[in-house]
């Protein structure tokens, strides 16, 4: 029984160390989730803005008069 008595504190320390590591891992995972969420919000906003800019560019392009220099040569 003395071997078991000596192993108990060691096992207790190892268990406590594992619990601490698990706690840090949970905190890190939560921080990473928040970061990913914020980045996705930024990506979504930037995509909306880019679509708006592309739409504005297309409207401007459509409003420009077409000249002879813009037309394709007959061999195309």
Backbone bond lengths (Angstrom), bond angles and torsions (degrees), N, CA, C in turn:
res aa  C-N    CA-C-N  psi(-1)  N-CA   C-N-CA  omega(-1)  CA-C   N-CA-C  phi
1 X - - - 1.436 - - 1.516 113.32 -
2 X 1.297 115.30 -21.03 1.446 117.18 -177.84 1.522 111.14 -68.74
3 X 1.304 118.03 -31.23 1.459 120.65 176.59 1.521 109.55 -65.10
4 X 1.327 117.34 -39.41 1.453 121.15 177.30 1.525 110.69 -66.18
5 X 1.336 116.17 -39.24 1.459 119.89 179.13 1.529 110.67 -64.43
6 X 1.308 117.67 -37.10 1.457 121.36 -179.81 1.529 110.56 -74.17
7 X 1.308 117.68 -32.56 1.463 121.43 -178.86 1.526 111.95 -76.64
8 X 1.308 116.66 -25.89 1.466 119.84 -176.56 1.529 112.51 -60.13
9 X 1.330 120.55 -48.65 1.469 119.23 178.44 1.530 112.10 -63.32
10 X 1.336 116.22 -37.73 1.461 119.45 178.62 1.527 110.40 -64.67
11 X 1.300 116.43 -43.56 1.466 121.08 178.21 1.522 110.23 -63.85
12 X 1.312 116.09 -40.20 1.466 120.77 178.82 1.531 110.53 -62.77
13 X 1.333 116.71 -42.91 1.467 120.32 178.55 1.528 111.25 -64.64
14 X 1.315 116.27 -41.62 1.468 119.93 179.02 1.518 110.71 -64.96
15 X 1.317 116.90 -41.27 1.462 120.84 178.94 1.528 110.16 -63.61
16 X 1.318 116.45 -43.01 1.465 120.71 178.92 1.537 110.64 -63.33
17 X 1.334 117.23 -40.94 1.463 121.09 178.66 1.527 110.34 -63.29
18 X 1.328 116.81 -40.75 1.465 120.59 178.12 1.522 111.66 -65.34
19 X 1.329 116.78 -39.18 1.467 120.40 178.07 1.529 110.87 -64.50
20 X 1.325 116.54 -39.59 1.468 120.71 178.07 1.527 109.87 -64.41
21 X 1.329 116.64 -45.43 1.464 120.06 178.51 1.524 111.21 -61.50
22 X 1.316 117.09 -41.67 1.460 120.67 179.41 1.529 110.73 -63.55
23 X 1.318 115.80 -39.07 1.458 120.08 178.58 1.530 111.06 -63.73
24 X 1.341 116.54 -44.96 1.465 120.02 177.12 1.524 111.27 -62.62
25 X 1.326 116.69 -40.02 1.461 120.65 179.43 1.530 111.03 -64.05
26 X 1.314 117.21 -40.33 1.468 120.98 177.14 1.527 111.41 -63.43
27 X 1.324 116.24 -42.86 1.469 120.22 177.95 1.525 110.92 -62.90
28 X 1.317 116.29 -44.31 1.457 120.61 179.70 1.524 110.79 -63.13
29 X 1.320 116.92 -42.17 1.461 120.95 178.73 1.525 110.68 -61.43
30 X 1.307 117.48 -41.59 1.465 120.77 178.70 1.533 110.66 -64.28
31 X 1.321 116.95 -42.55 1.463 120.46 177.82 1.532 111.08 -62.81
32 X 1.332 116.11 -42.11 1.465 119.77 178.40 1.526 111.40 -65.01
33 X 1.320 117.40 -39.42 1.464 120.64 177.32 1.522 111.18 -61.48
34 X 1.324 116.68 -42.51 1.463 120.30 178.69 1.525 111.09 -65.13
35 X 1.327 116.26 -38.88 1.460 120.49 178.59 1.521 110.81 -65.22
36 X 1.312 117.05 -45.49 1.468 120.88 179.36 1.526 110.35 -62.73
37 X 1.326 117.12 -40.97 1.464 120.76 178.95 1.531 110.46 -61.98
38 X 1.323 116.64 -45.69 1.468 120.52 179.83 1.528 110.68 -63.87
39 X 1.316 117.24 -40.54 1.457 120.25 178.57 1.526 111.04 -64.83
40 X 1.325 117.42 -39.60 1.459 120.07 178.82 1.528 110.78 -65.57
41 X 1.321 116.77 -37.69 1.464 120.07 176.54 1.536 109.67 -61.70
42 X 1.322 116.50 -42.72 1.464 121.06 178.97 1.526 110.54 -64.66
43 X 1.310 117.73 -43.97 1.470 121.55 178.91 1.520 110.31 -60.93
44 X 1.328 117.14 -45.16 1.467 120.69 179.26 1.530 111.13 -60.10
45 X 1.334 116.52 -43.86 1.466 120.74 179.65 1.520 110.84 -64.09
46 X 1.318 116.84 -44.12 1.461 120.58 -179.76 1.528 111.44 -65.04
47 X 1.319 117.41 -36.59 1.467 120.20 177.30 1.529 110.83 -65.12
48 X 1.326 116.70 -40.71 1.470 119.70 177.46 1.526 110.47 -63.16
49 X 1.323 116.02 -44.21 1.462 120.02 179.62 1.522 110.97 -64.13
50 X 1.312 117.12 -41.31 1.466 120.47 179.37 1.532 110.72 -63.51
51 X 1.337 117.82 -42.68 1.467 119.99 176.96 1.524 110.85 -60.66
52 X 1.329 117.03 -39.84 1.465 120.27 178.68 1.521 110.94 -64.54
53 X 1.314 117.52 -42.51 1.466 121.45 179.95 1.525 110.33 -66.51
54 X 1.316 117.38 -41.66 1.464 120.43 178.18 1.524 109.87 -62.66
55 X 1.328 116.31 -40.61 1.460 119.70 177.21 1.515 112.06 -62.68
56 X 1.319 116.86 -42.80 1.464 120.64 177.76 1.524 111.33 -64.13
57 X 1.319 116.43 -40.47 1.460 120.56 178.78 1.527 110.22 -63.31
58 X 1.315 116.69 -41.58 1.462 120.33 179.16 1.531 110.79 -64.33
59 X 1.324 116.69 -40.83 1.467 119.93 177.51 1.521 110.84 -62.60
60 X 1.319 117.14 -42.45 1.457 120.52 178.11 1.529 110.90 -64.40
61 X 1.319 115.45 -42.61 1.455 119.67 -179.94 1.531 110.65 -64.25
62 X 1.325 116.80 -40.53 1.465 120.92 179.52 1.524 111.48 -66.96
63 X 1.320 117.48 -28.78 1.453 121.98 -178.08 1.518 114.24 -81.64
64 X 1.332 116.99 -12.80 1.458 119.91 -179.35 1.526 110.24 -76.57
65 X 1.335 116.08 141.24 1.471 118.26 176.76 1.523 109.92 -69.24
66 X 1.296 115.30 142.22 1.464 119.61 178.87 1.513 108.73 -90.95
67 X 1.282 116.16 126.46 1.460 121.47 -179.95 1.511 110.63 -107.37
68 X 1.302 115.45 176.59 1.460 121.01 -179.75 1.525 110.95 -63.38
69 X 1.321 117.55 -30.68 1.465 120.67 -179.41 1.528 111.53 -69.74
70 X 1.331 118.22 -24.20 1.454 121.73 -179.48 1.527 112.89 -83.57
71 X 1.307 118.18 -18.83 1.451 120.59 -176.63 1.522 111.06 -80.94
72 X 1.315 115.39 150.48 1.450 120.52 179.46 1.533 109.99 -73.75
73 X 1.285 114.59 145.36 1.464 117.63 174.89 1.542 109.57 -65.66
74 X 1.315 117.22 157.39 1.461 120.51 -176.27 1.530 113.99 -61.31
75 X 1.293 119.04 -25.82 1.470 119.85 -177.08 1.526 113.15 -77.04
76 X 1.358 119.12 -0.98 1.462 121.37 175.82 1.446 107.57 -90.43
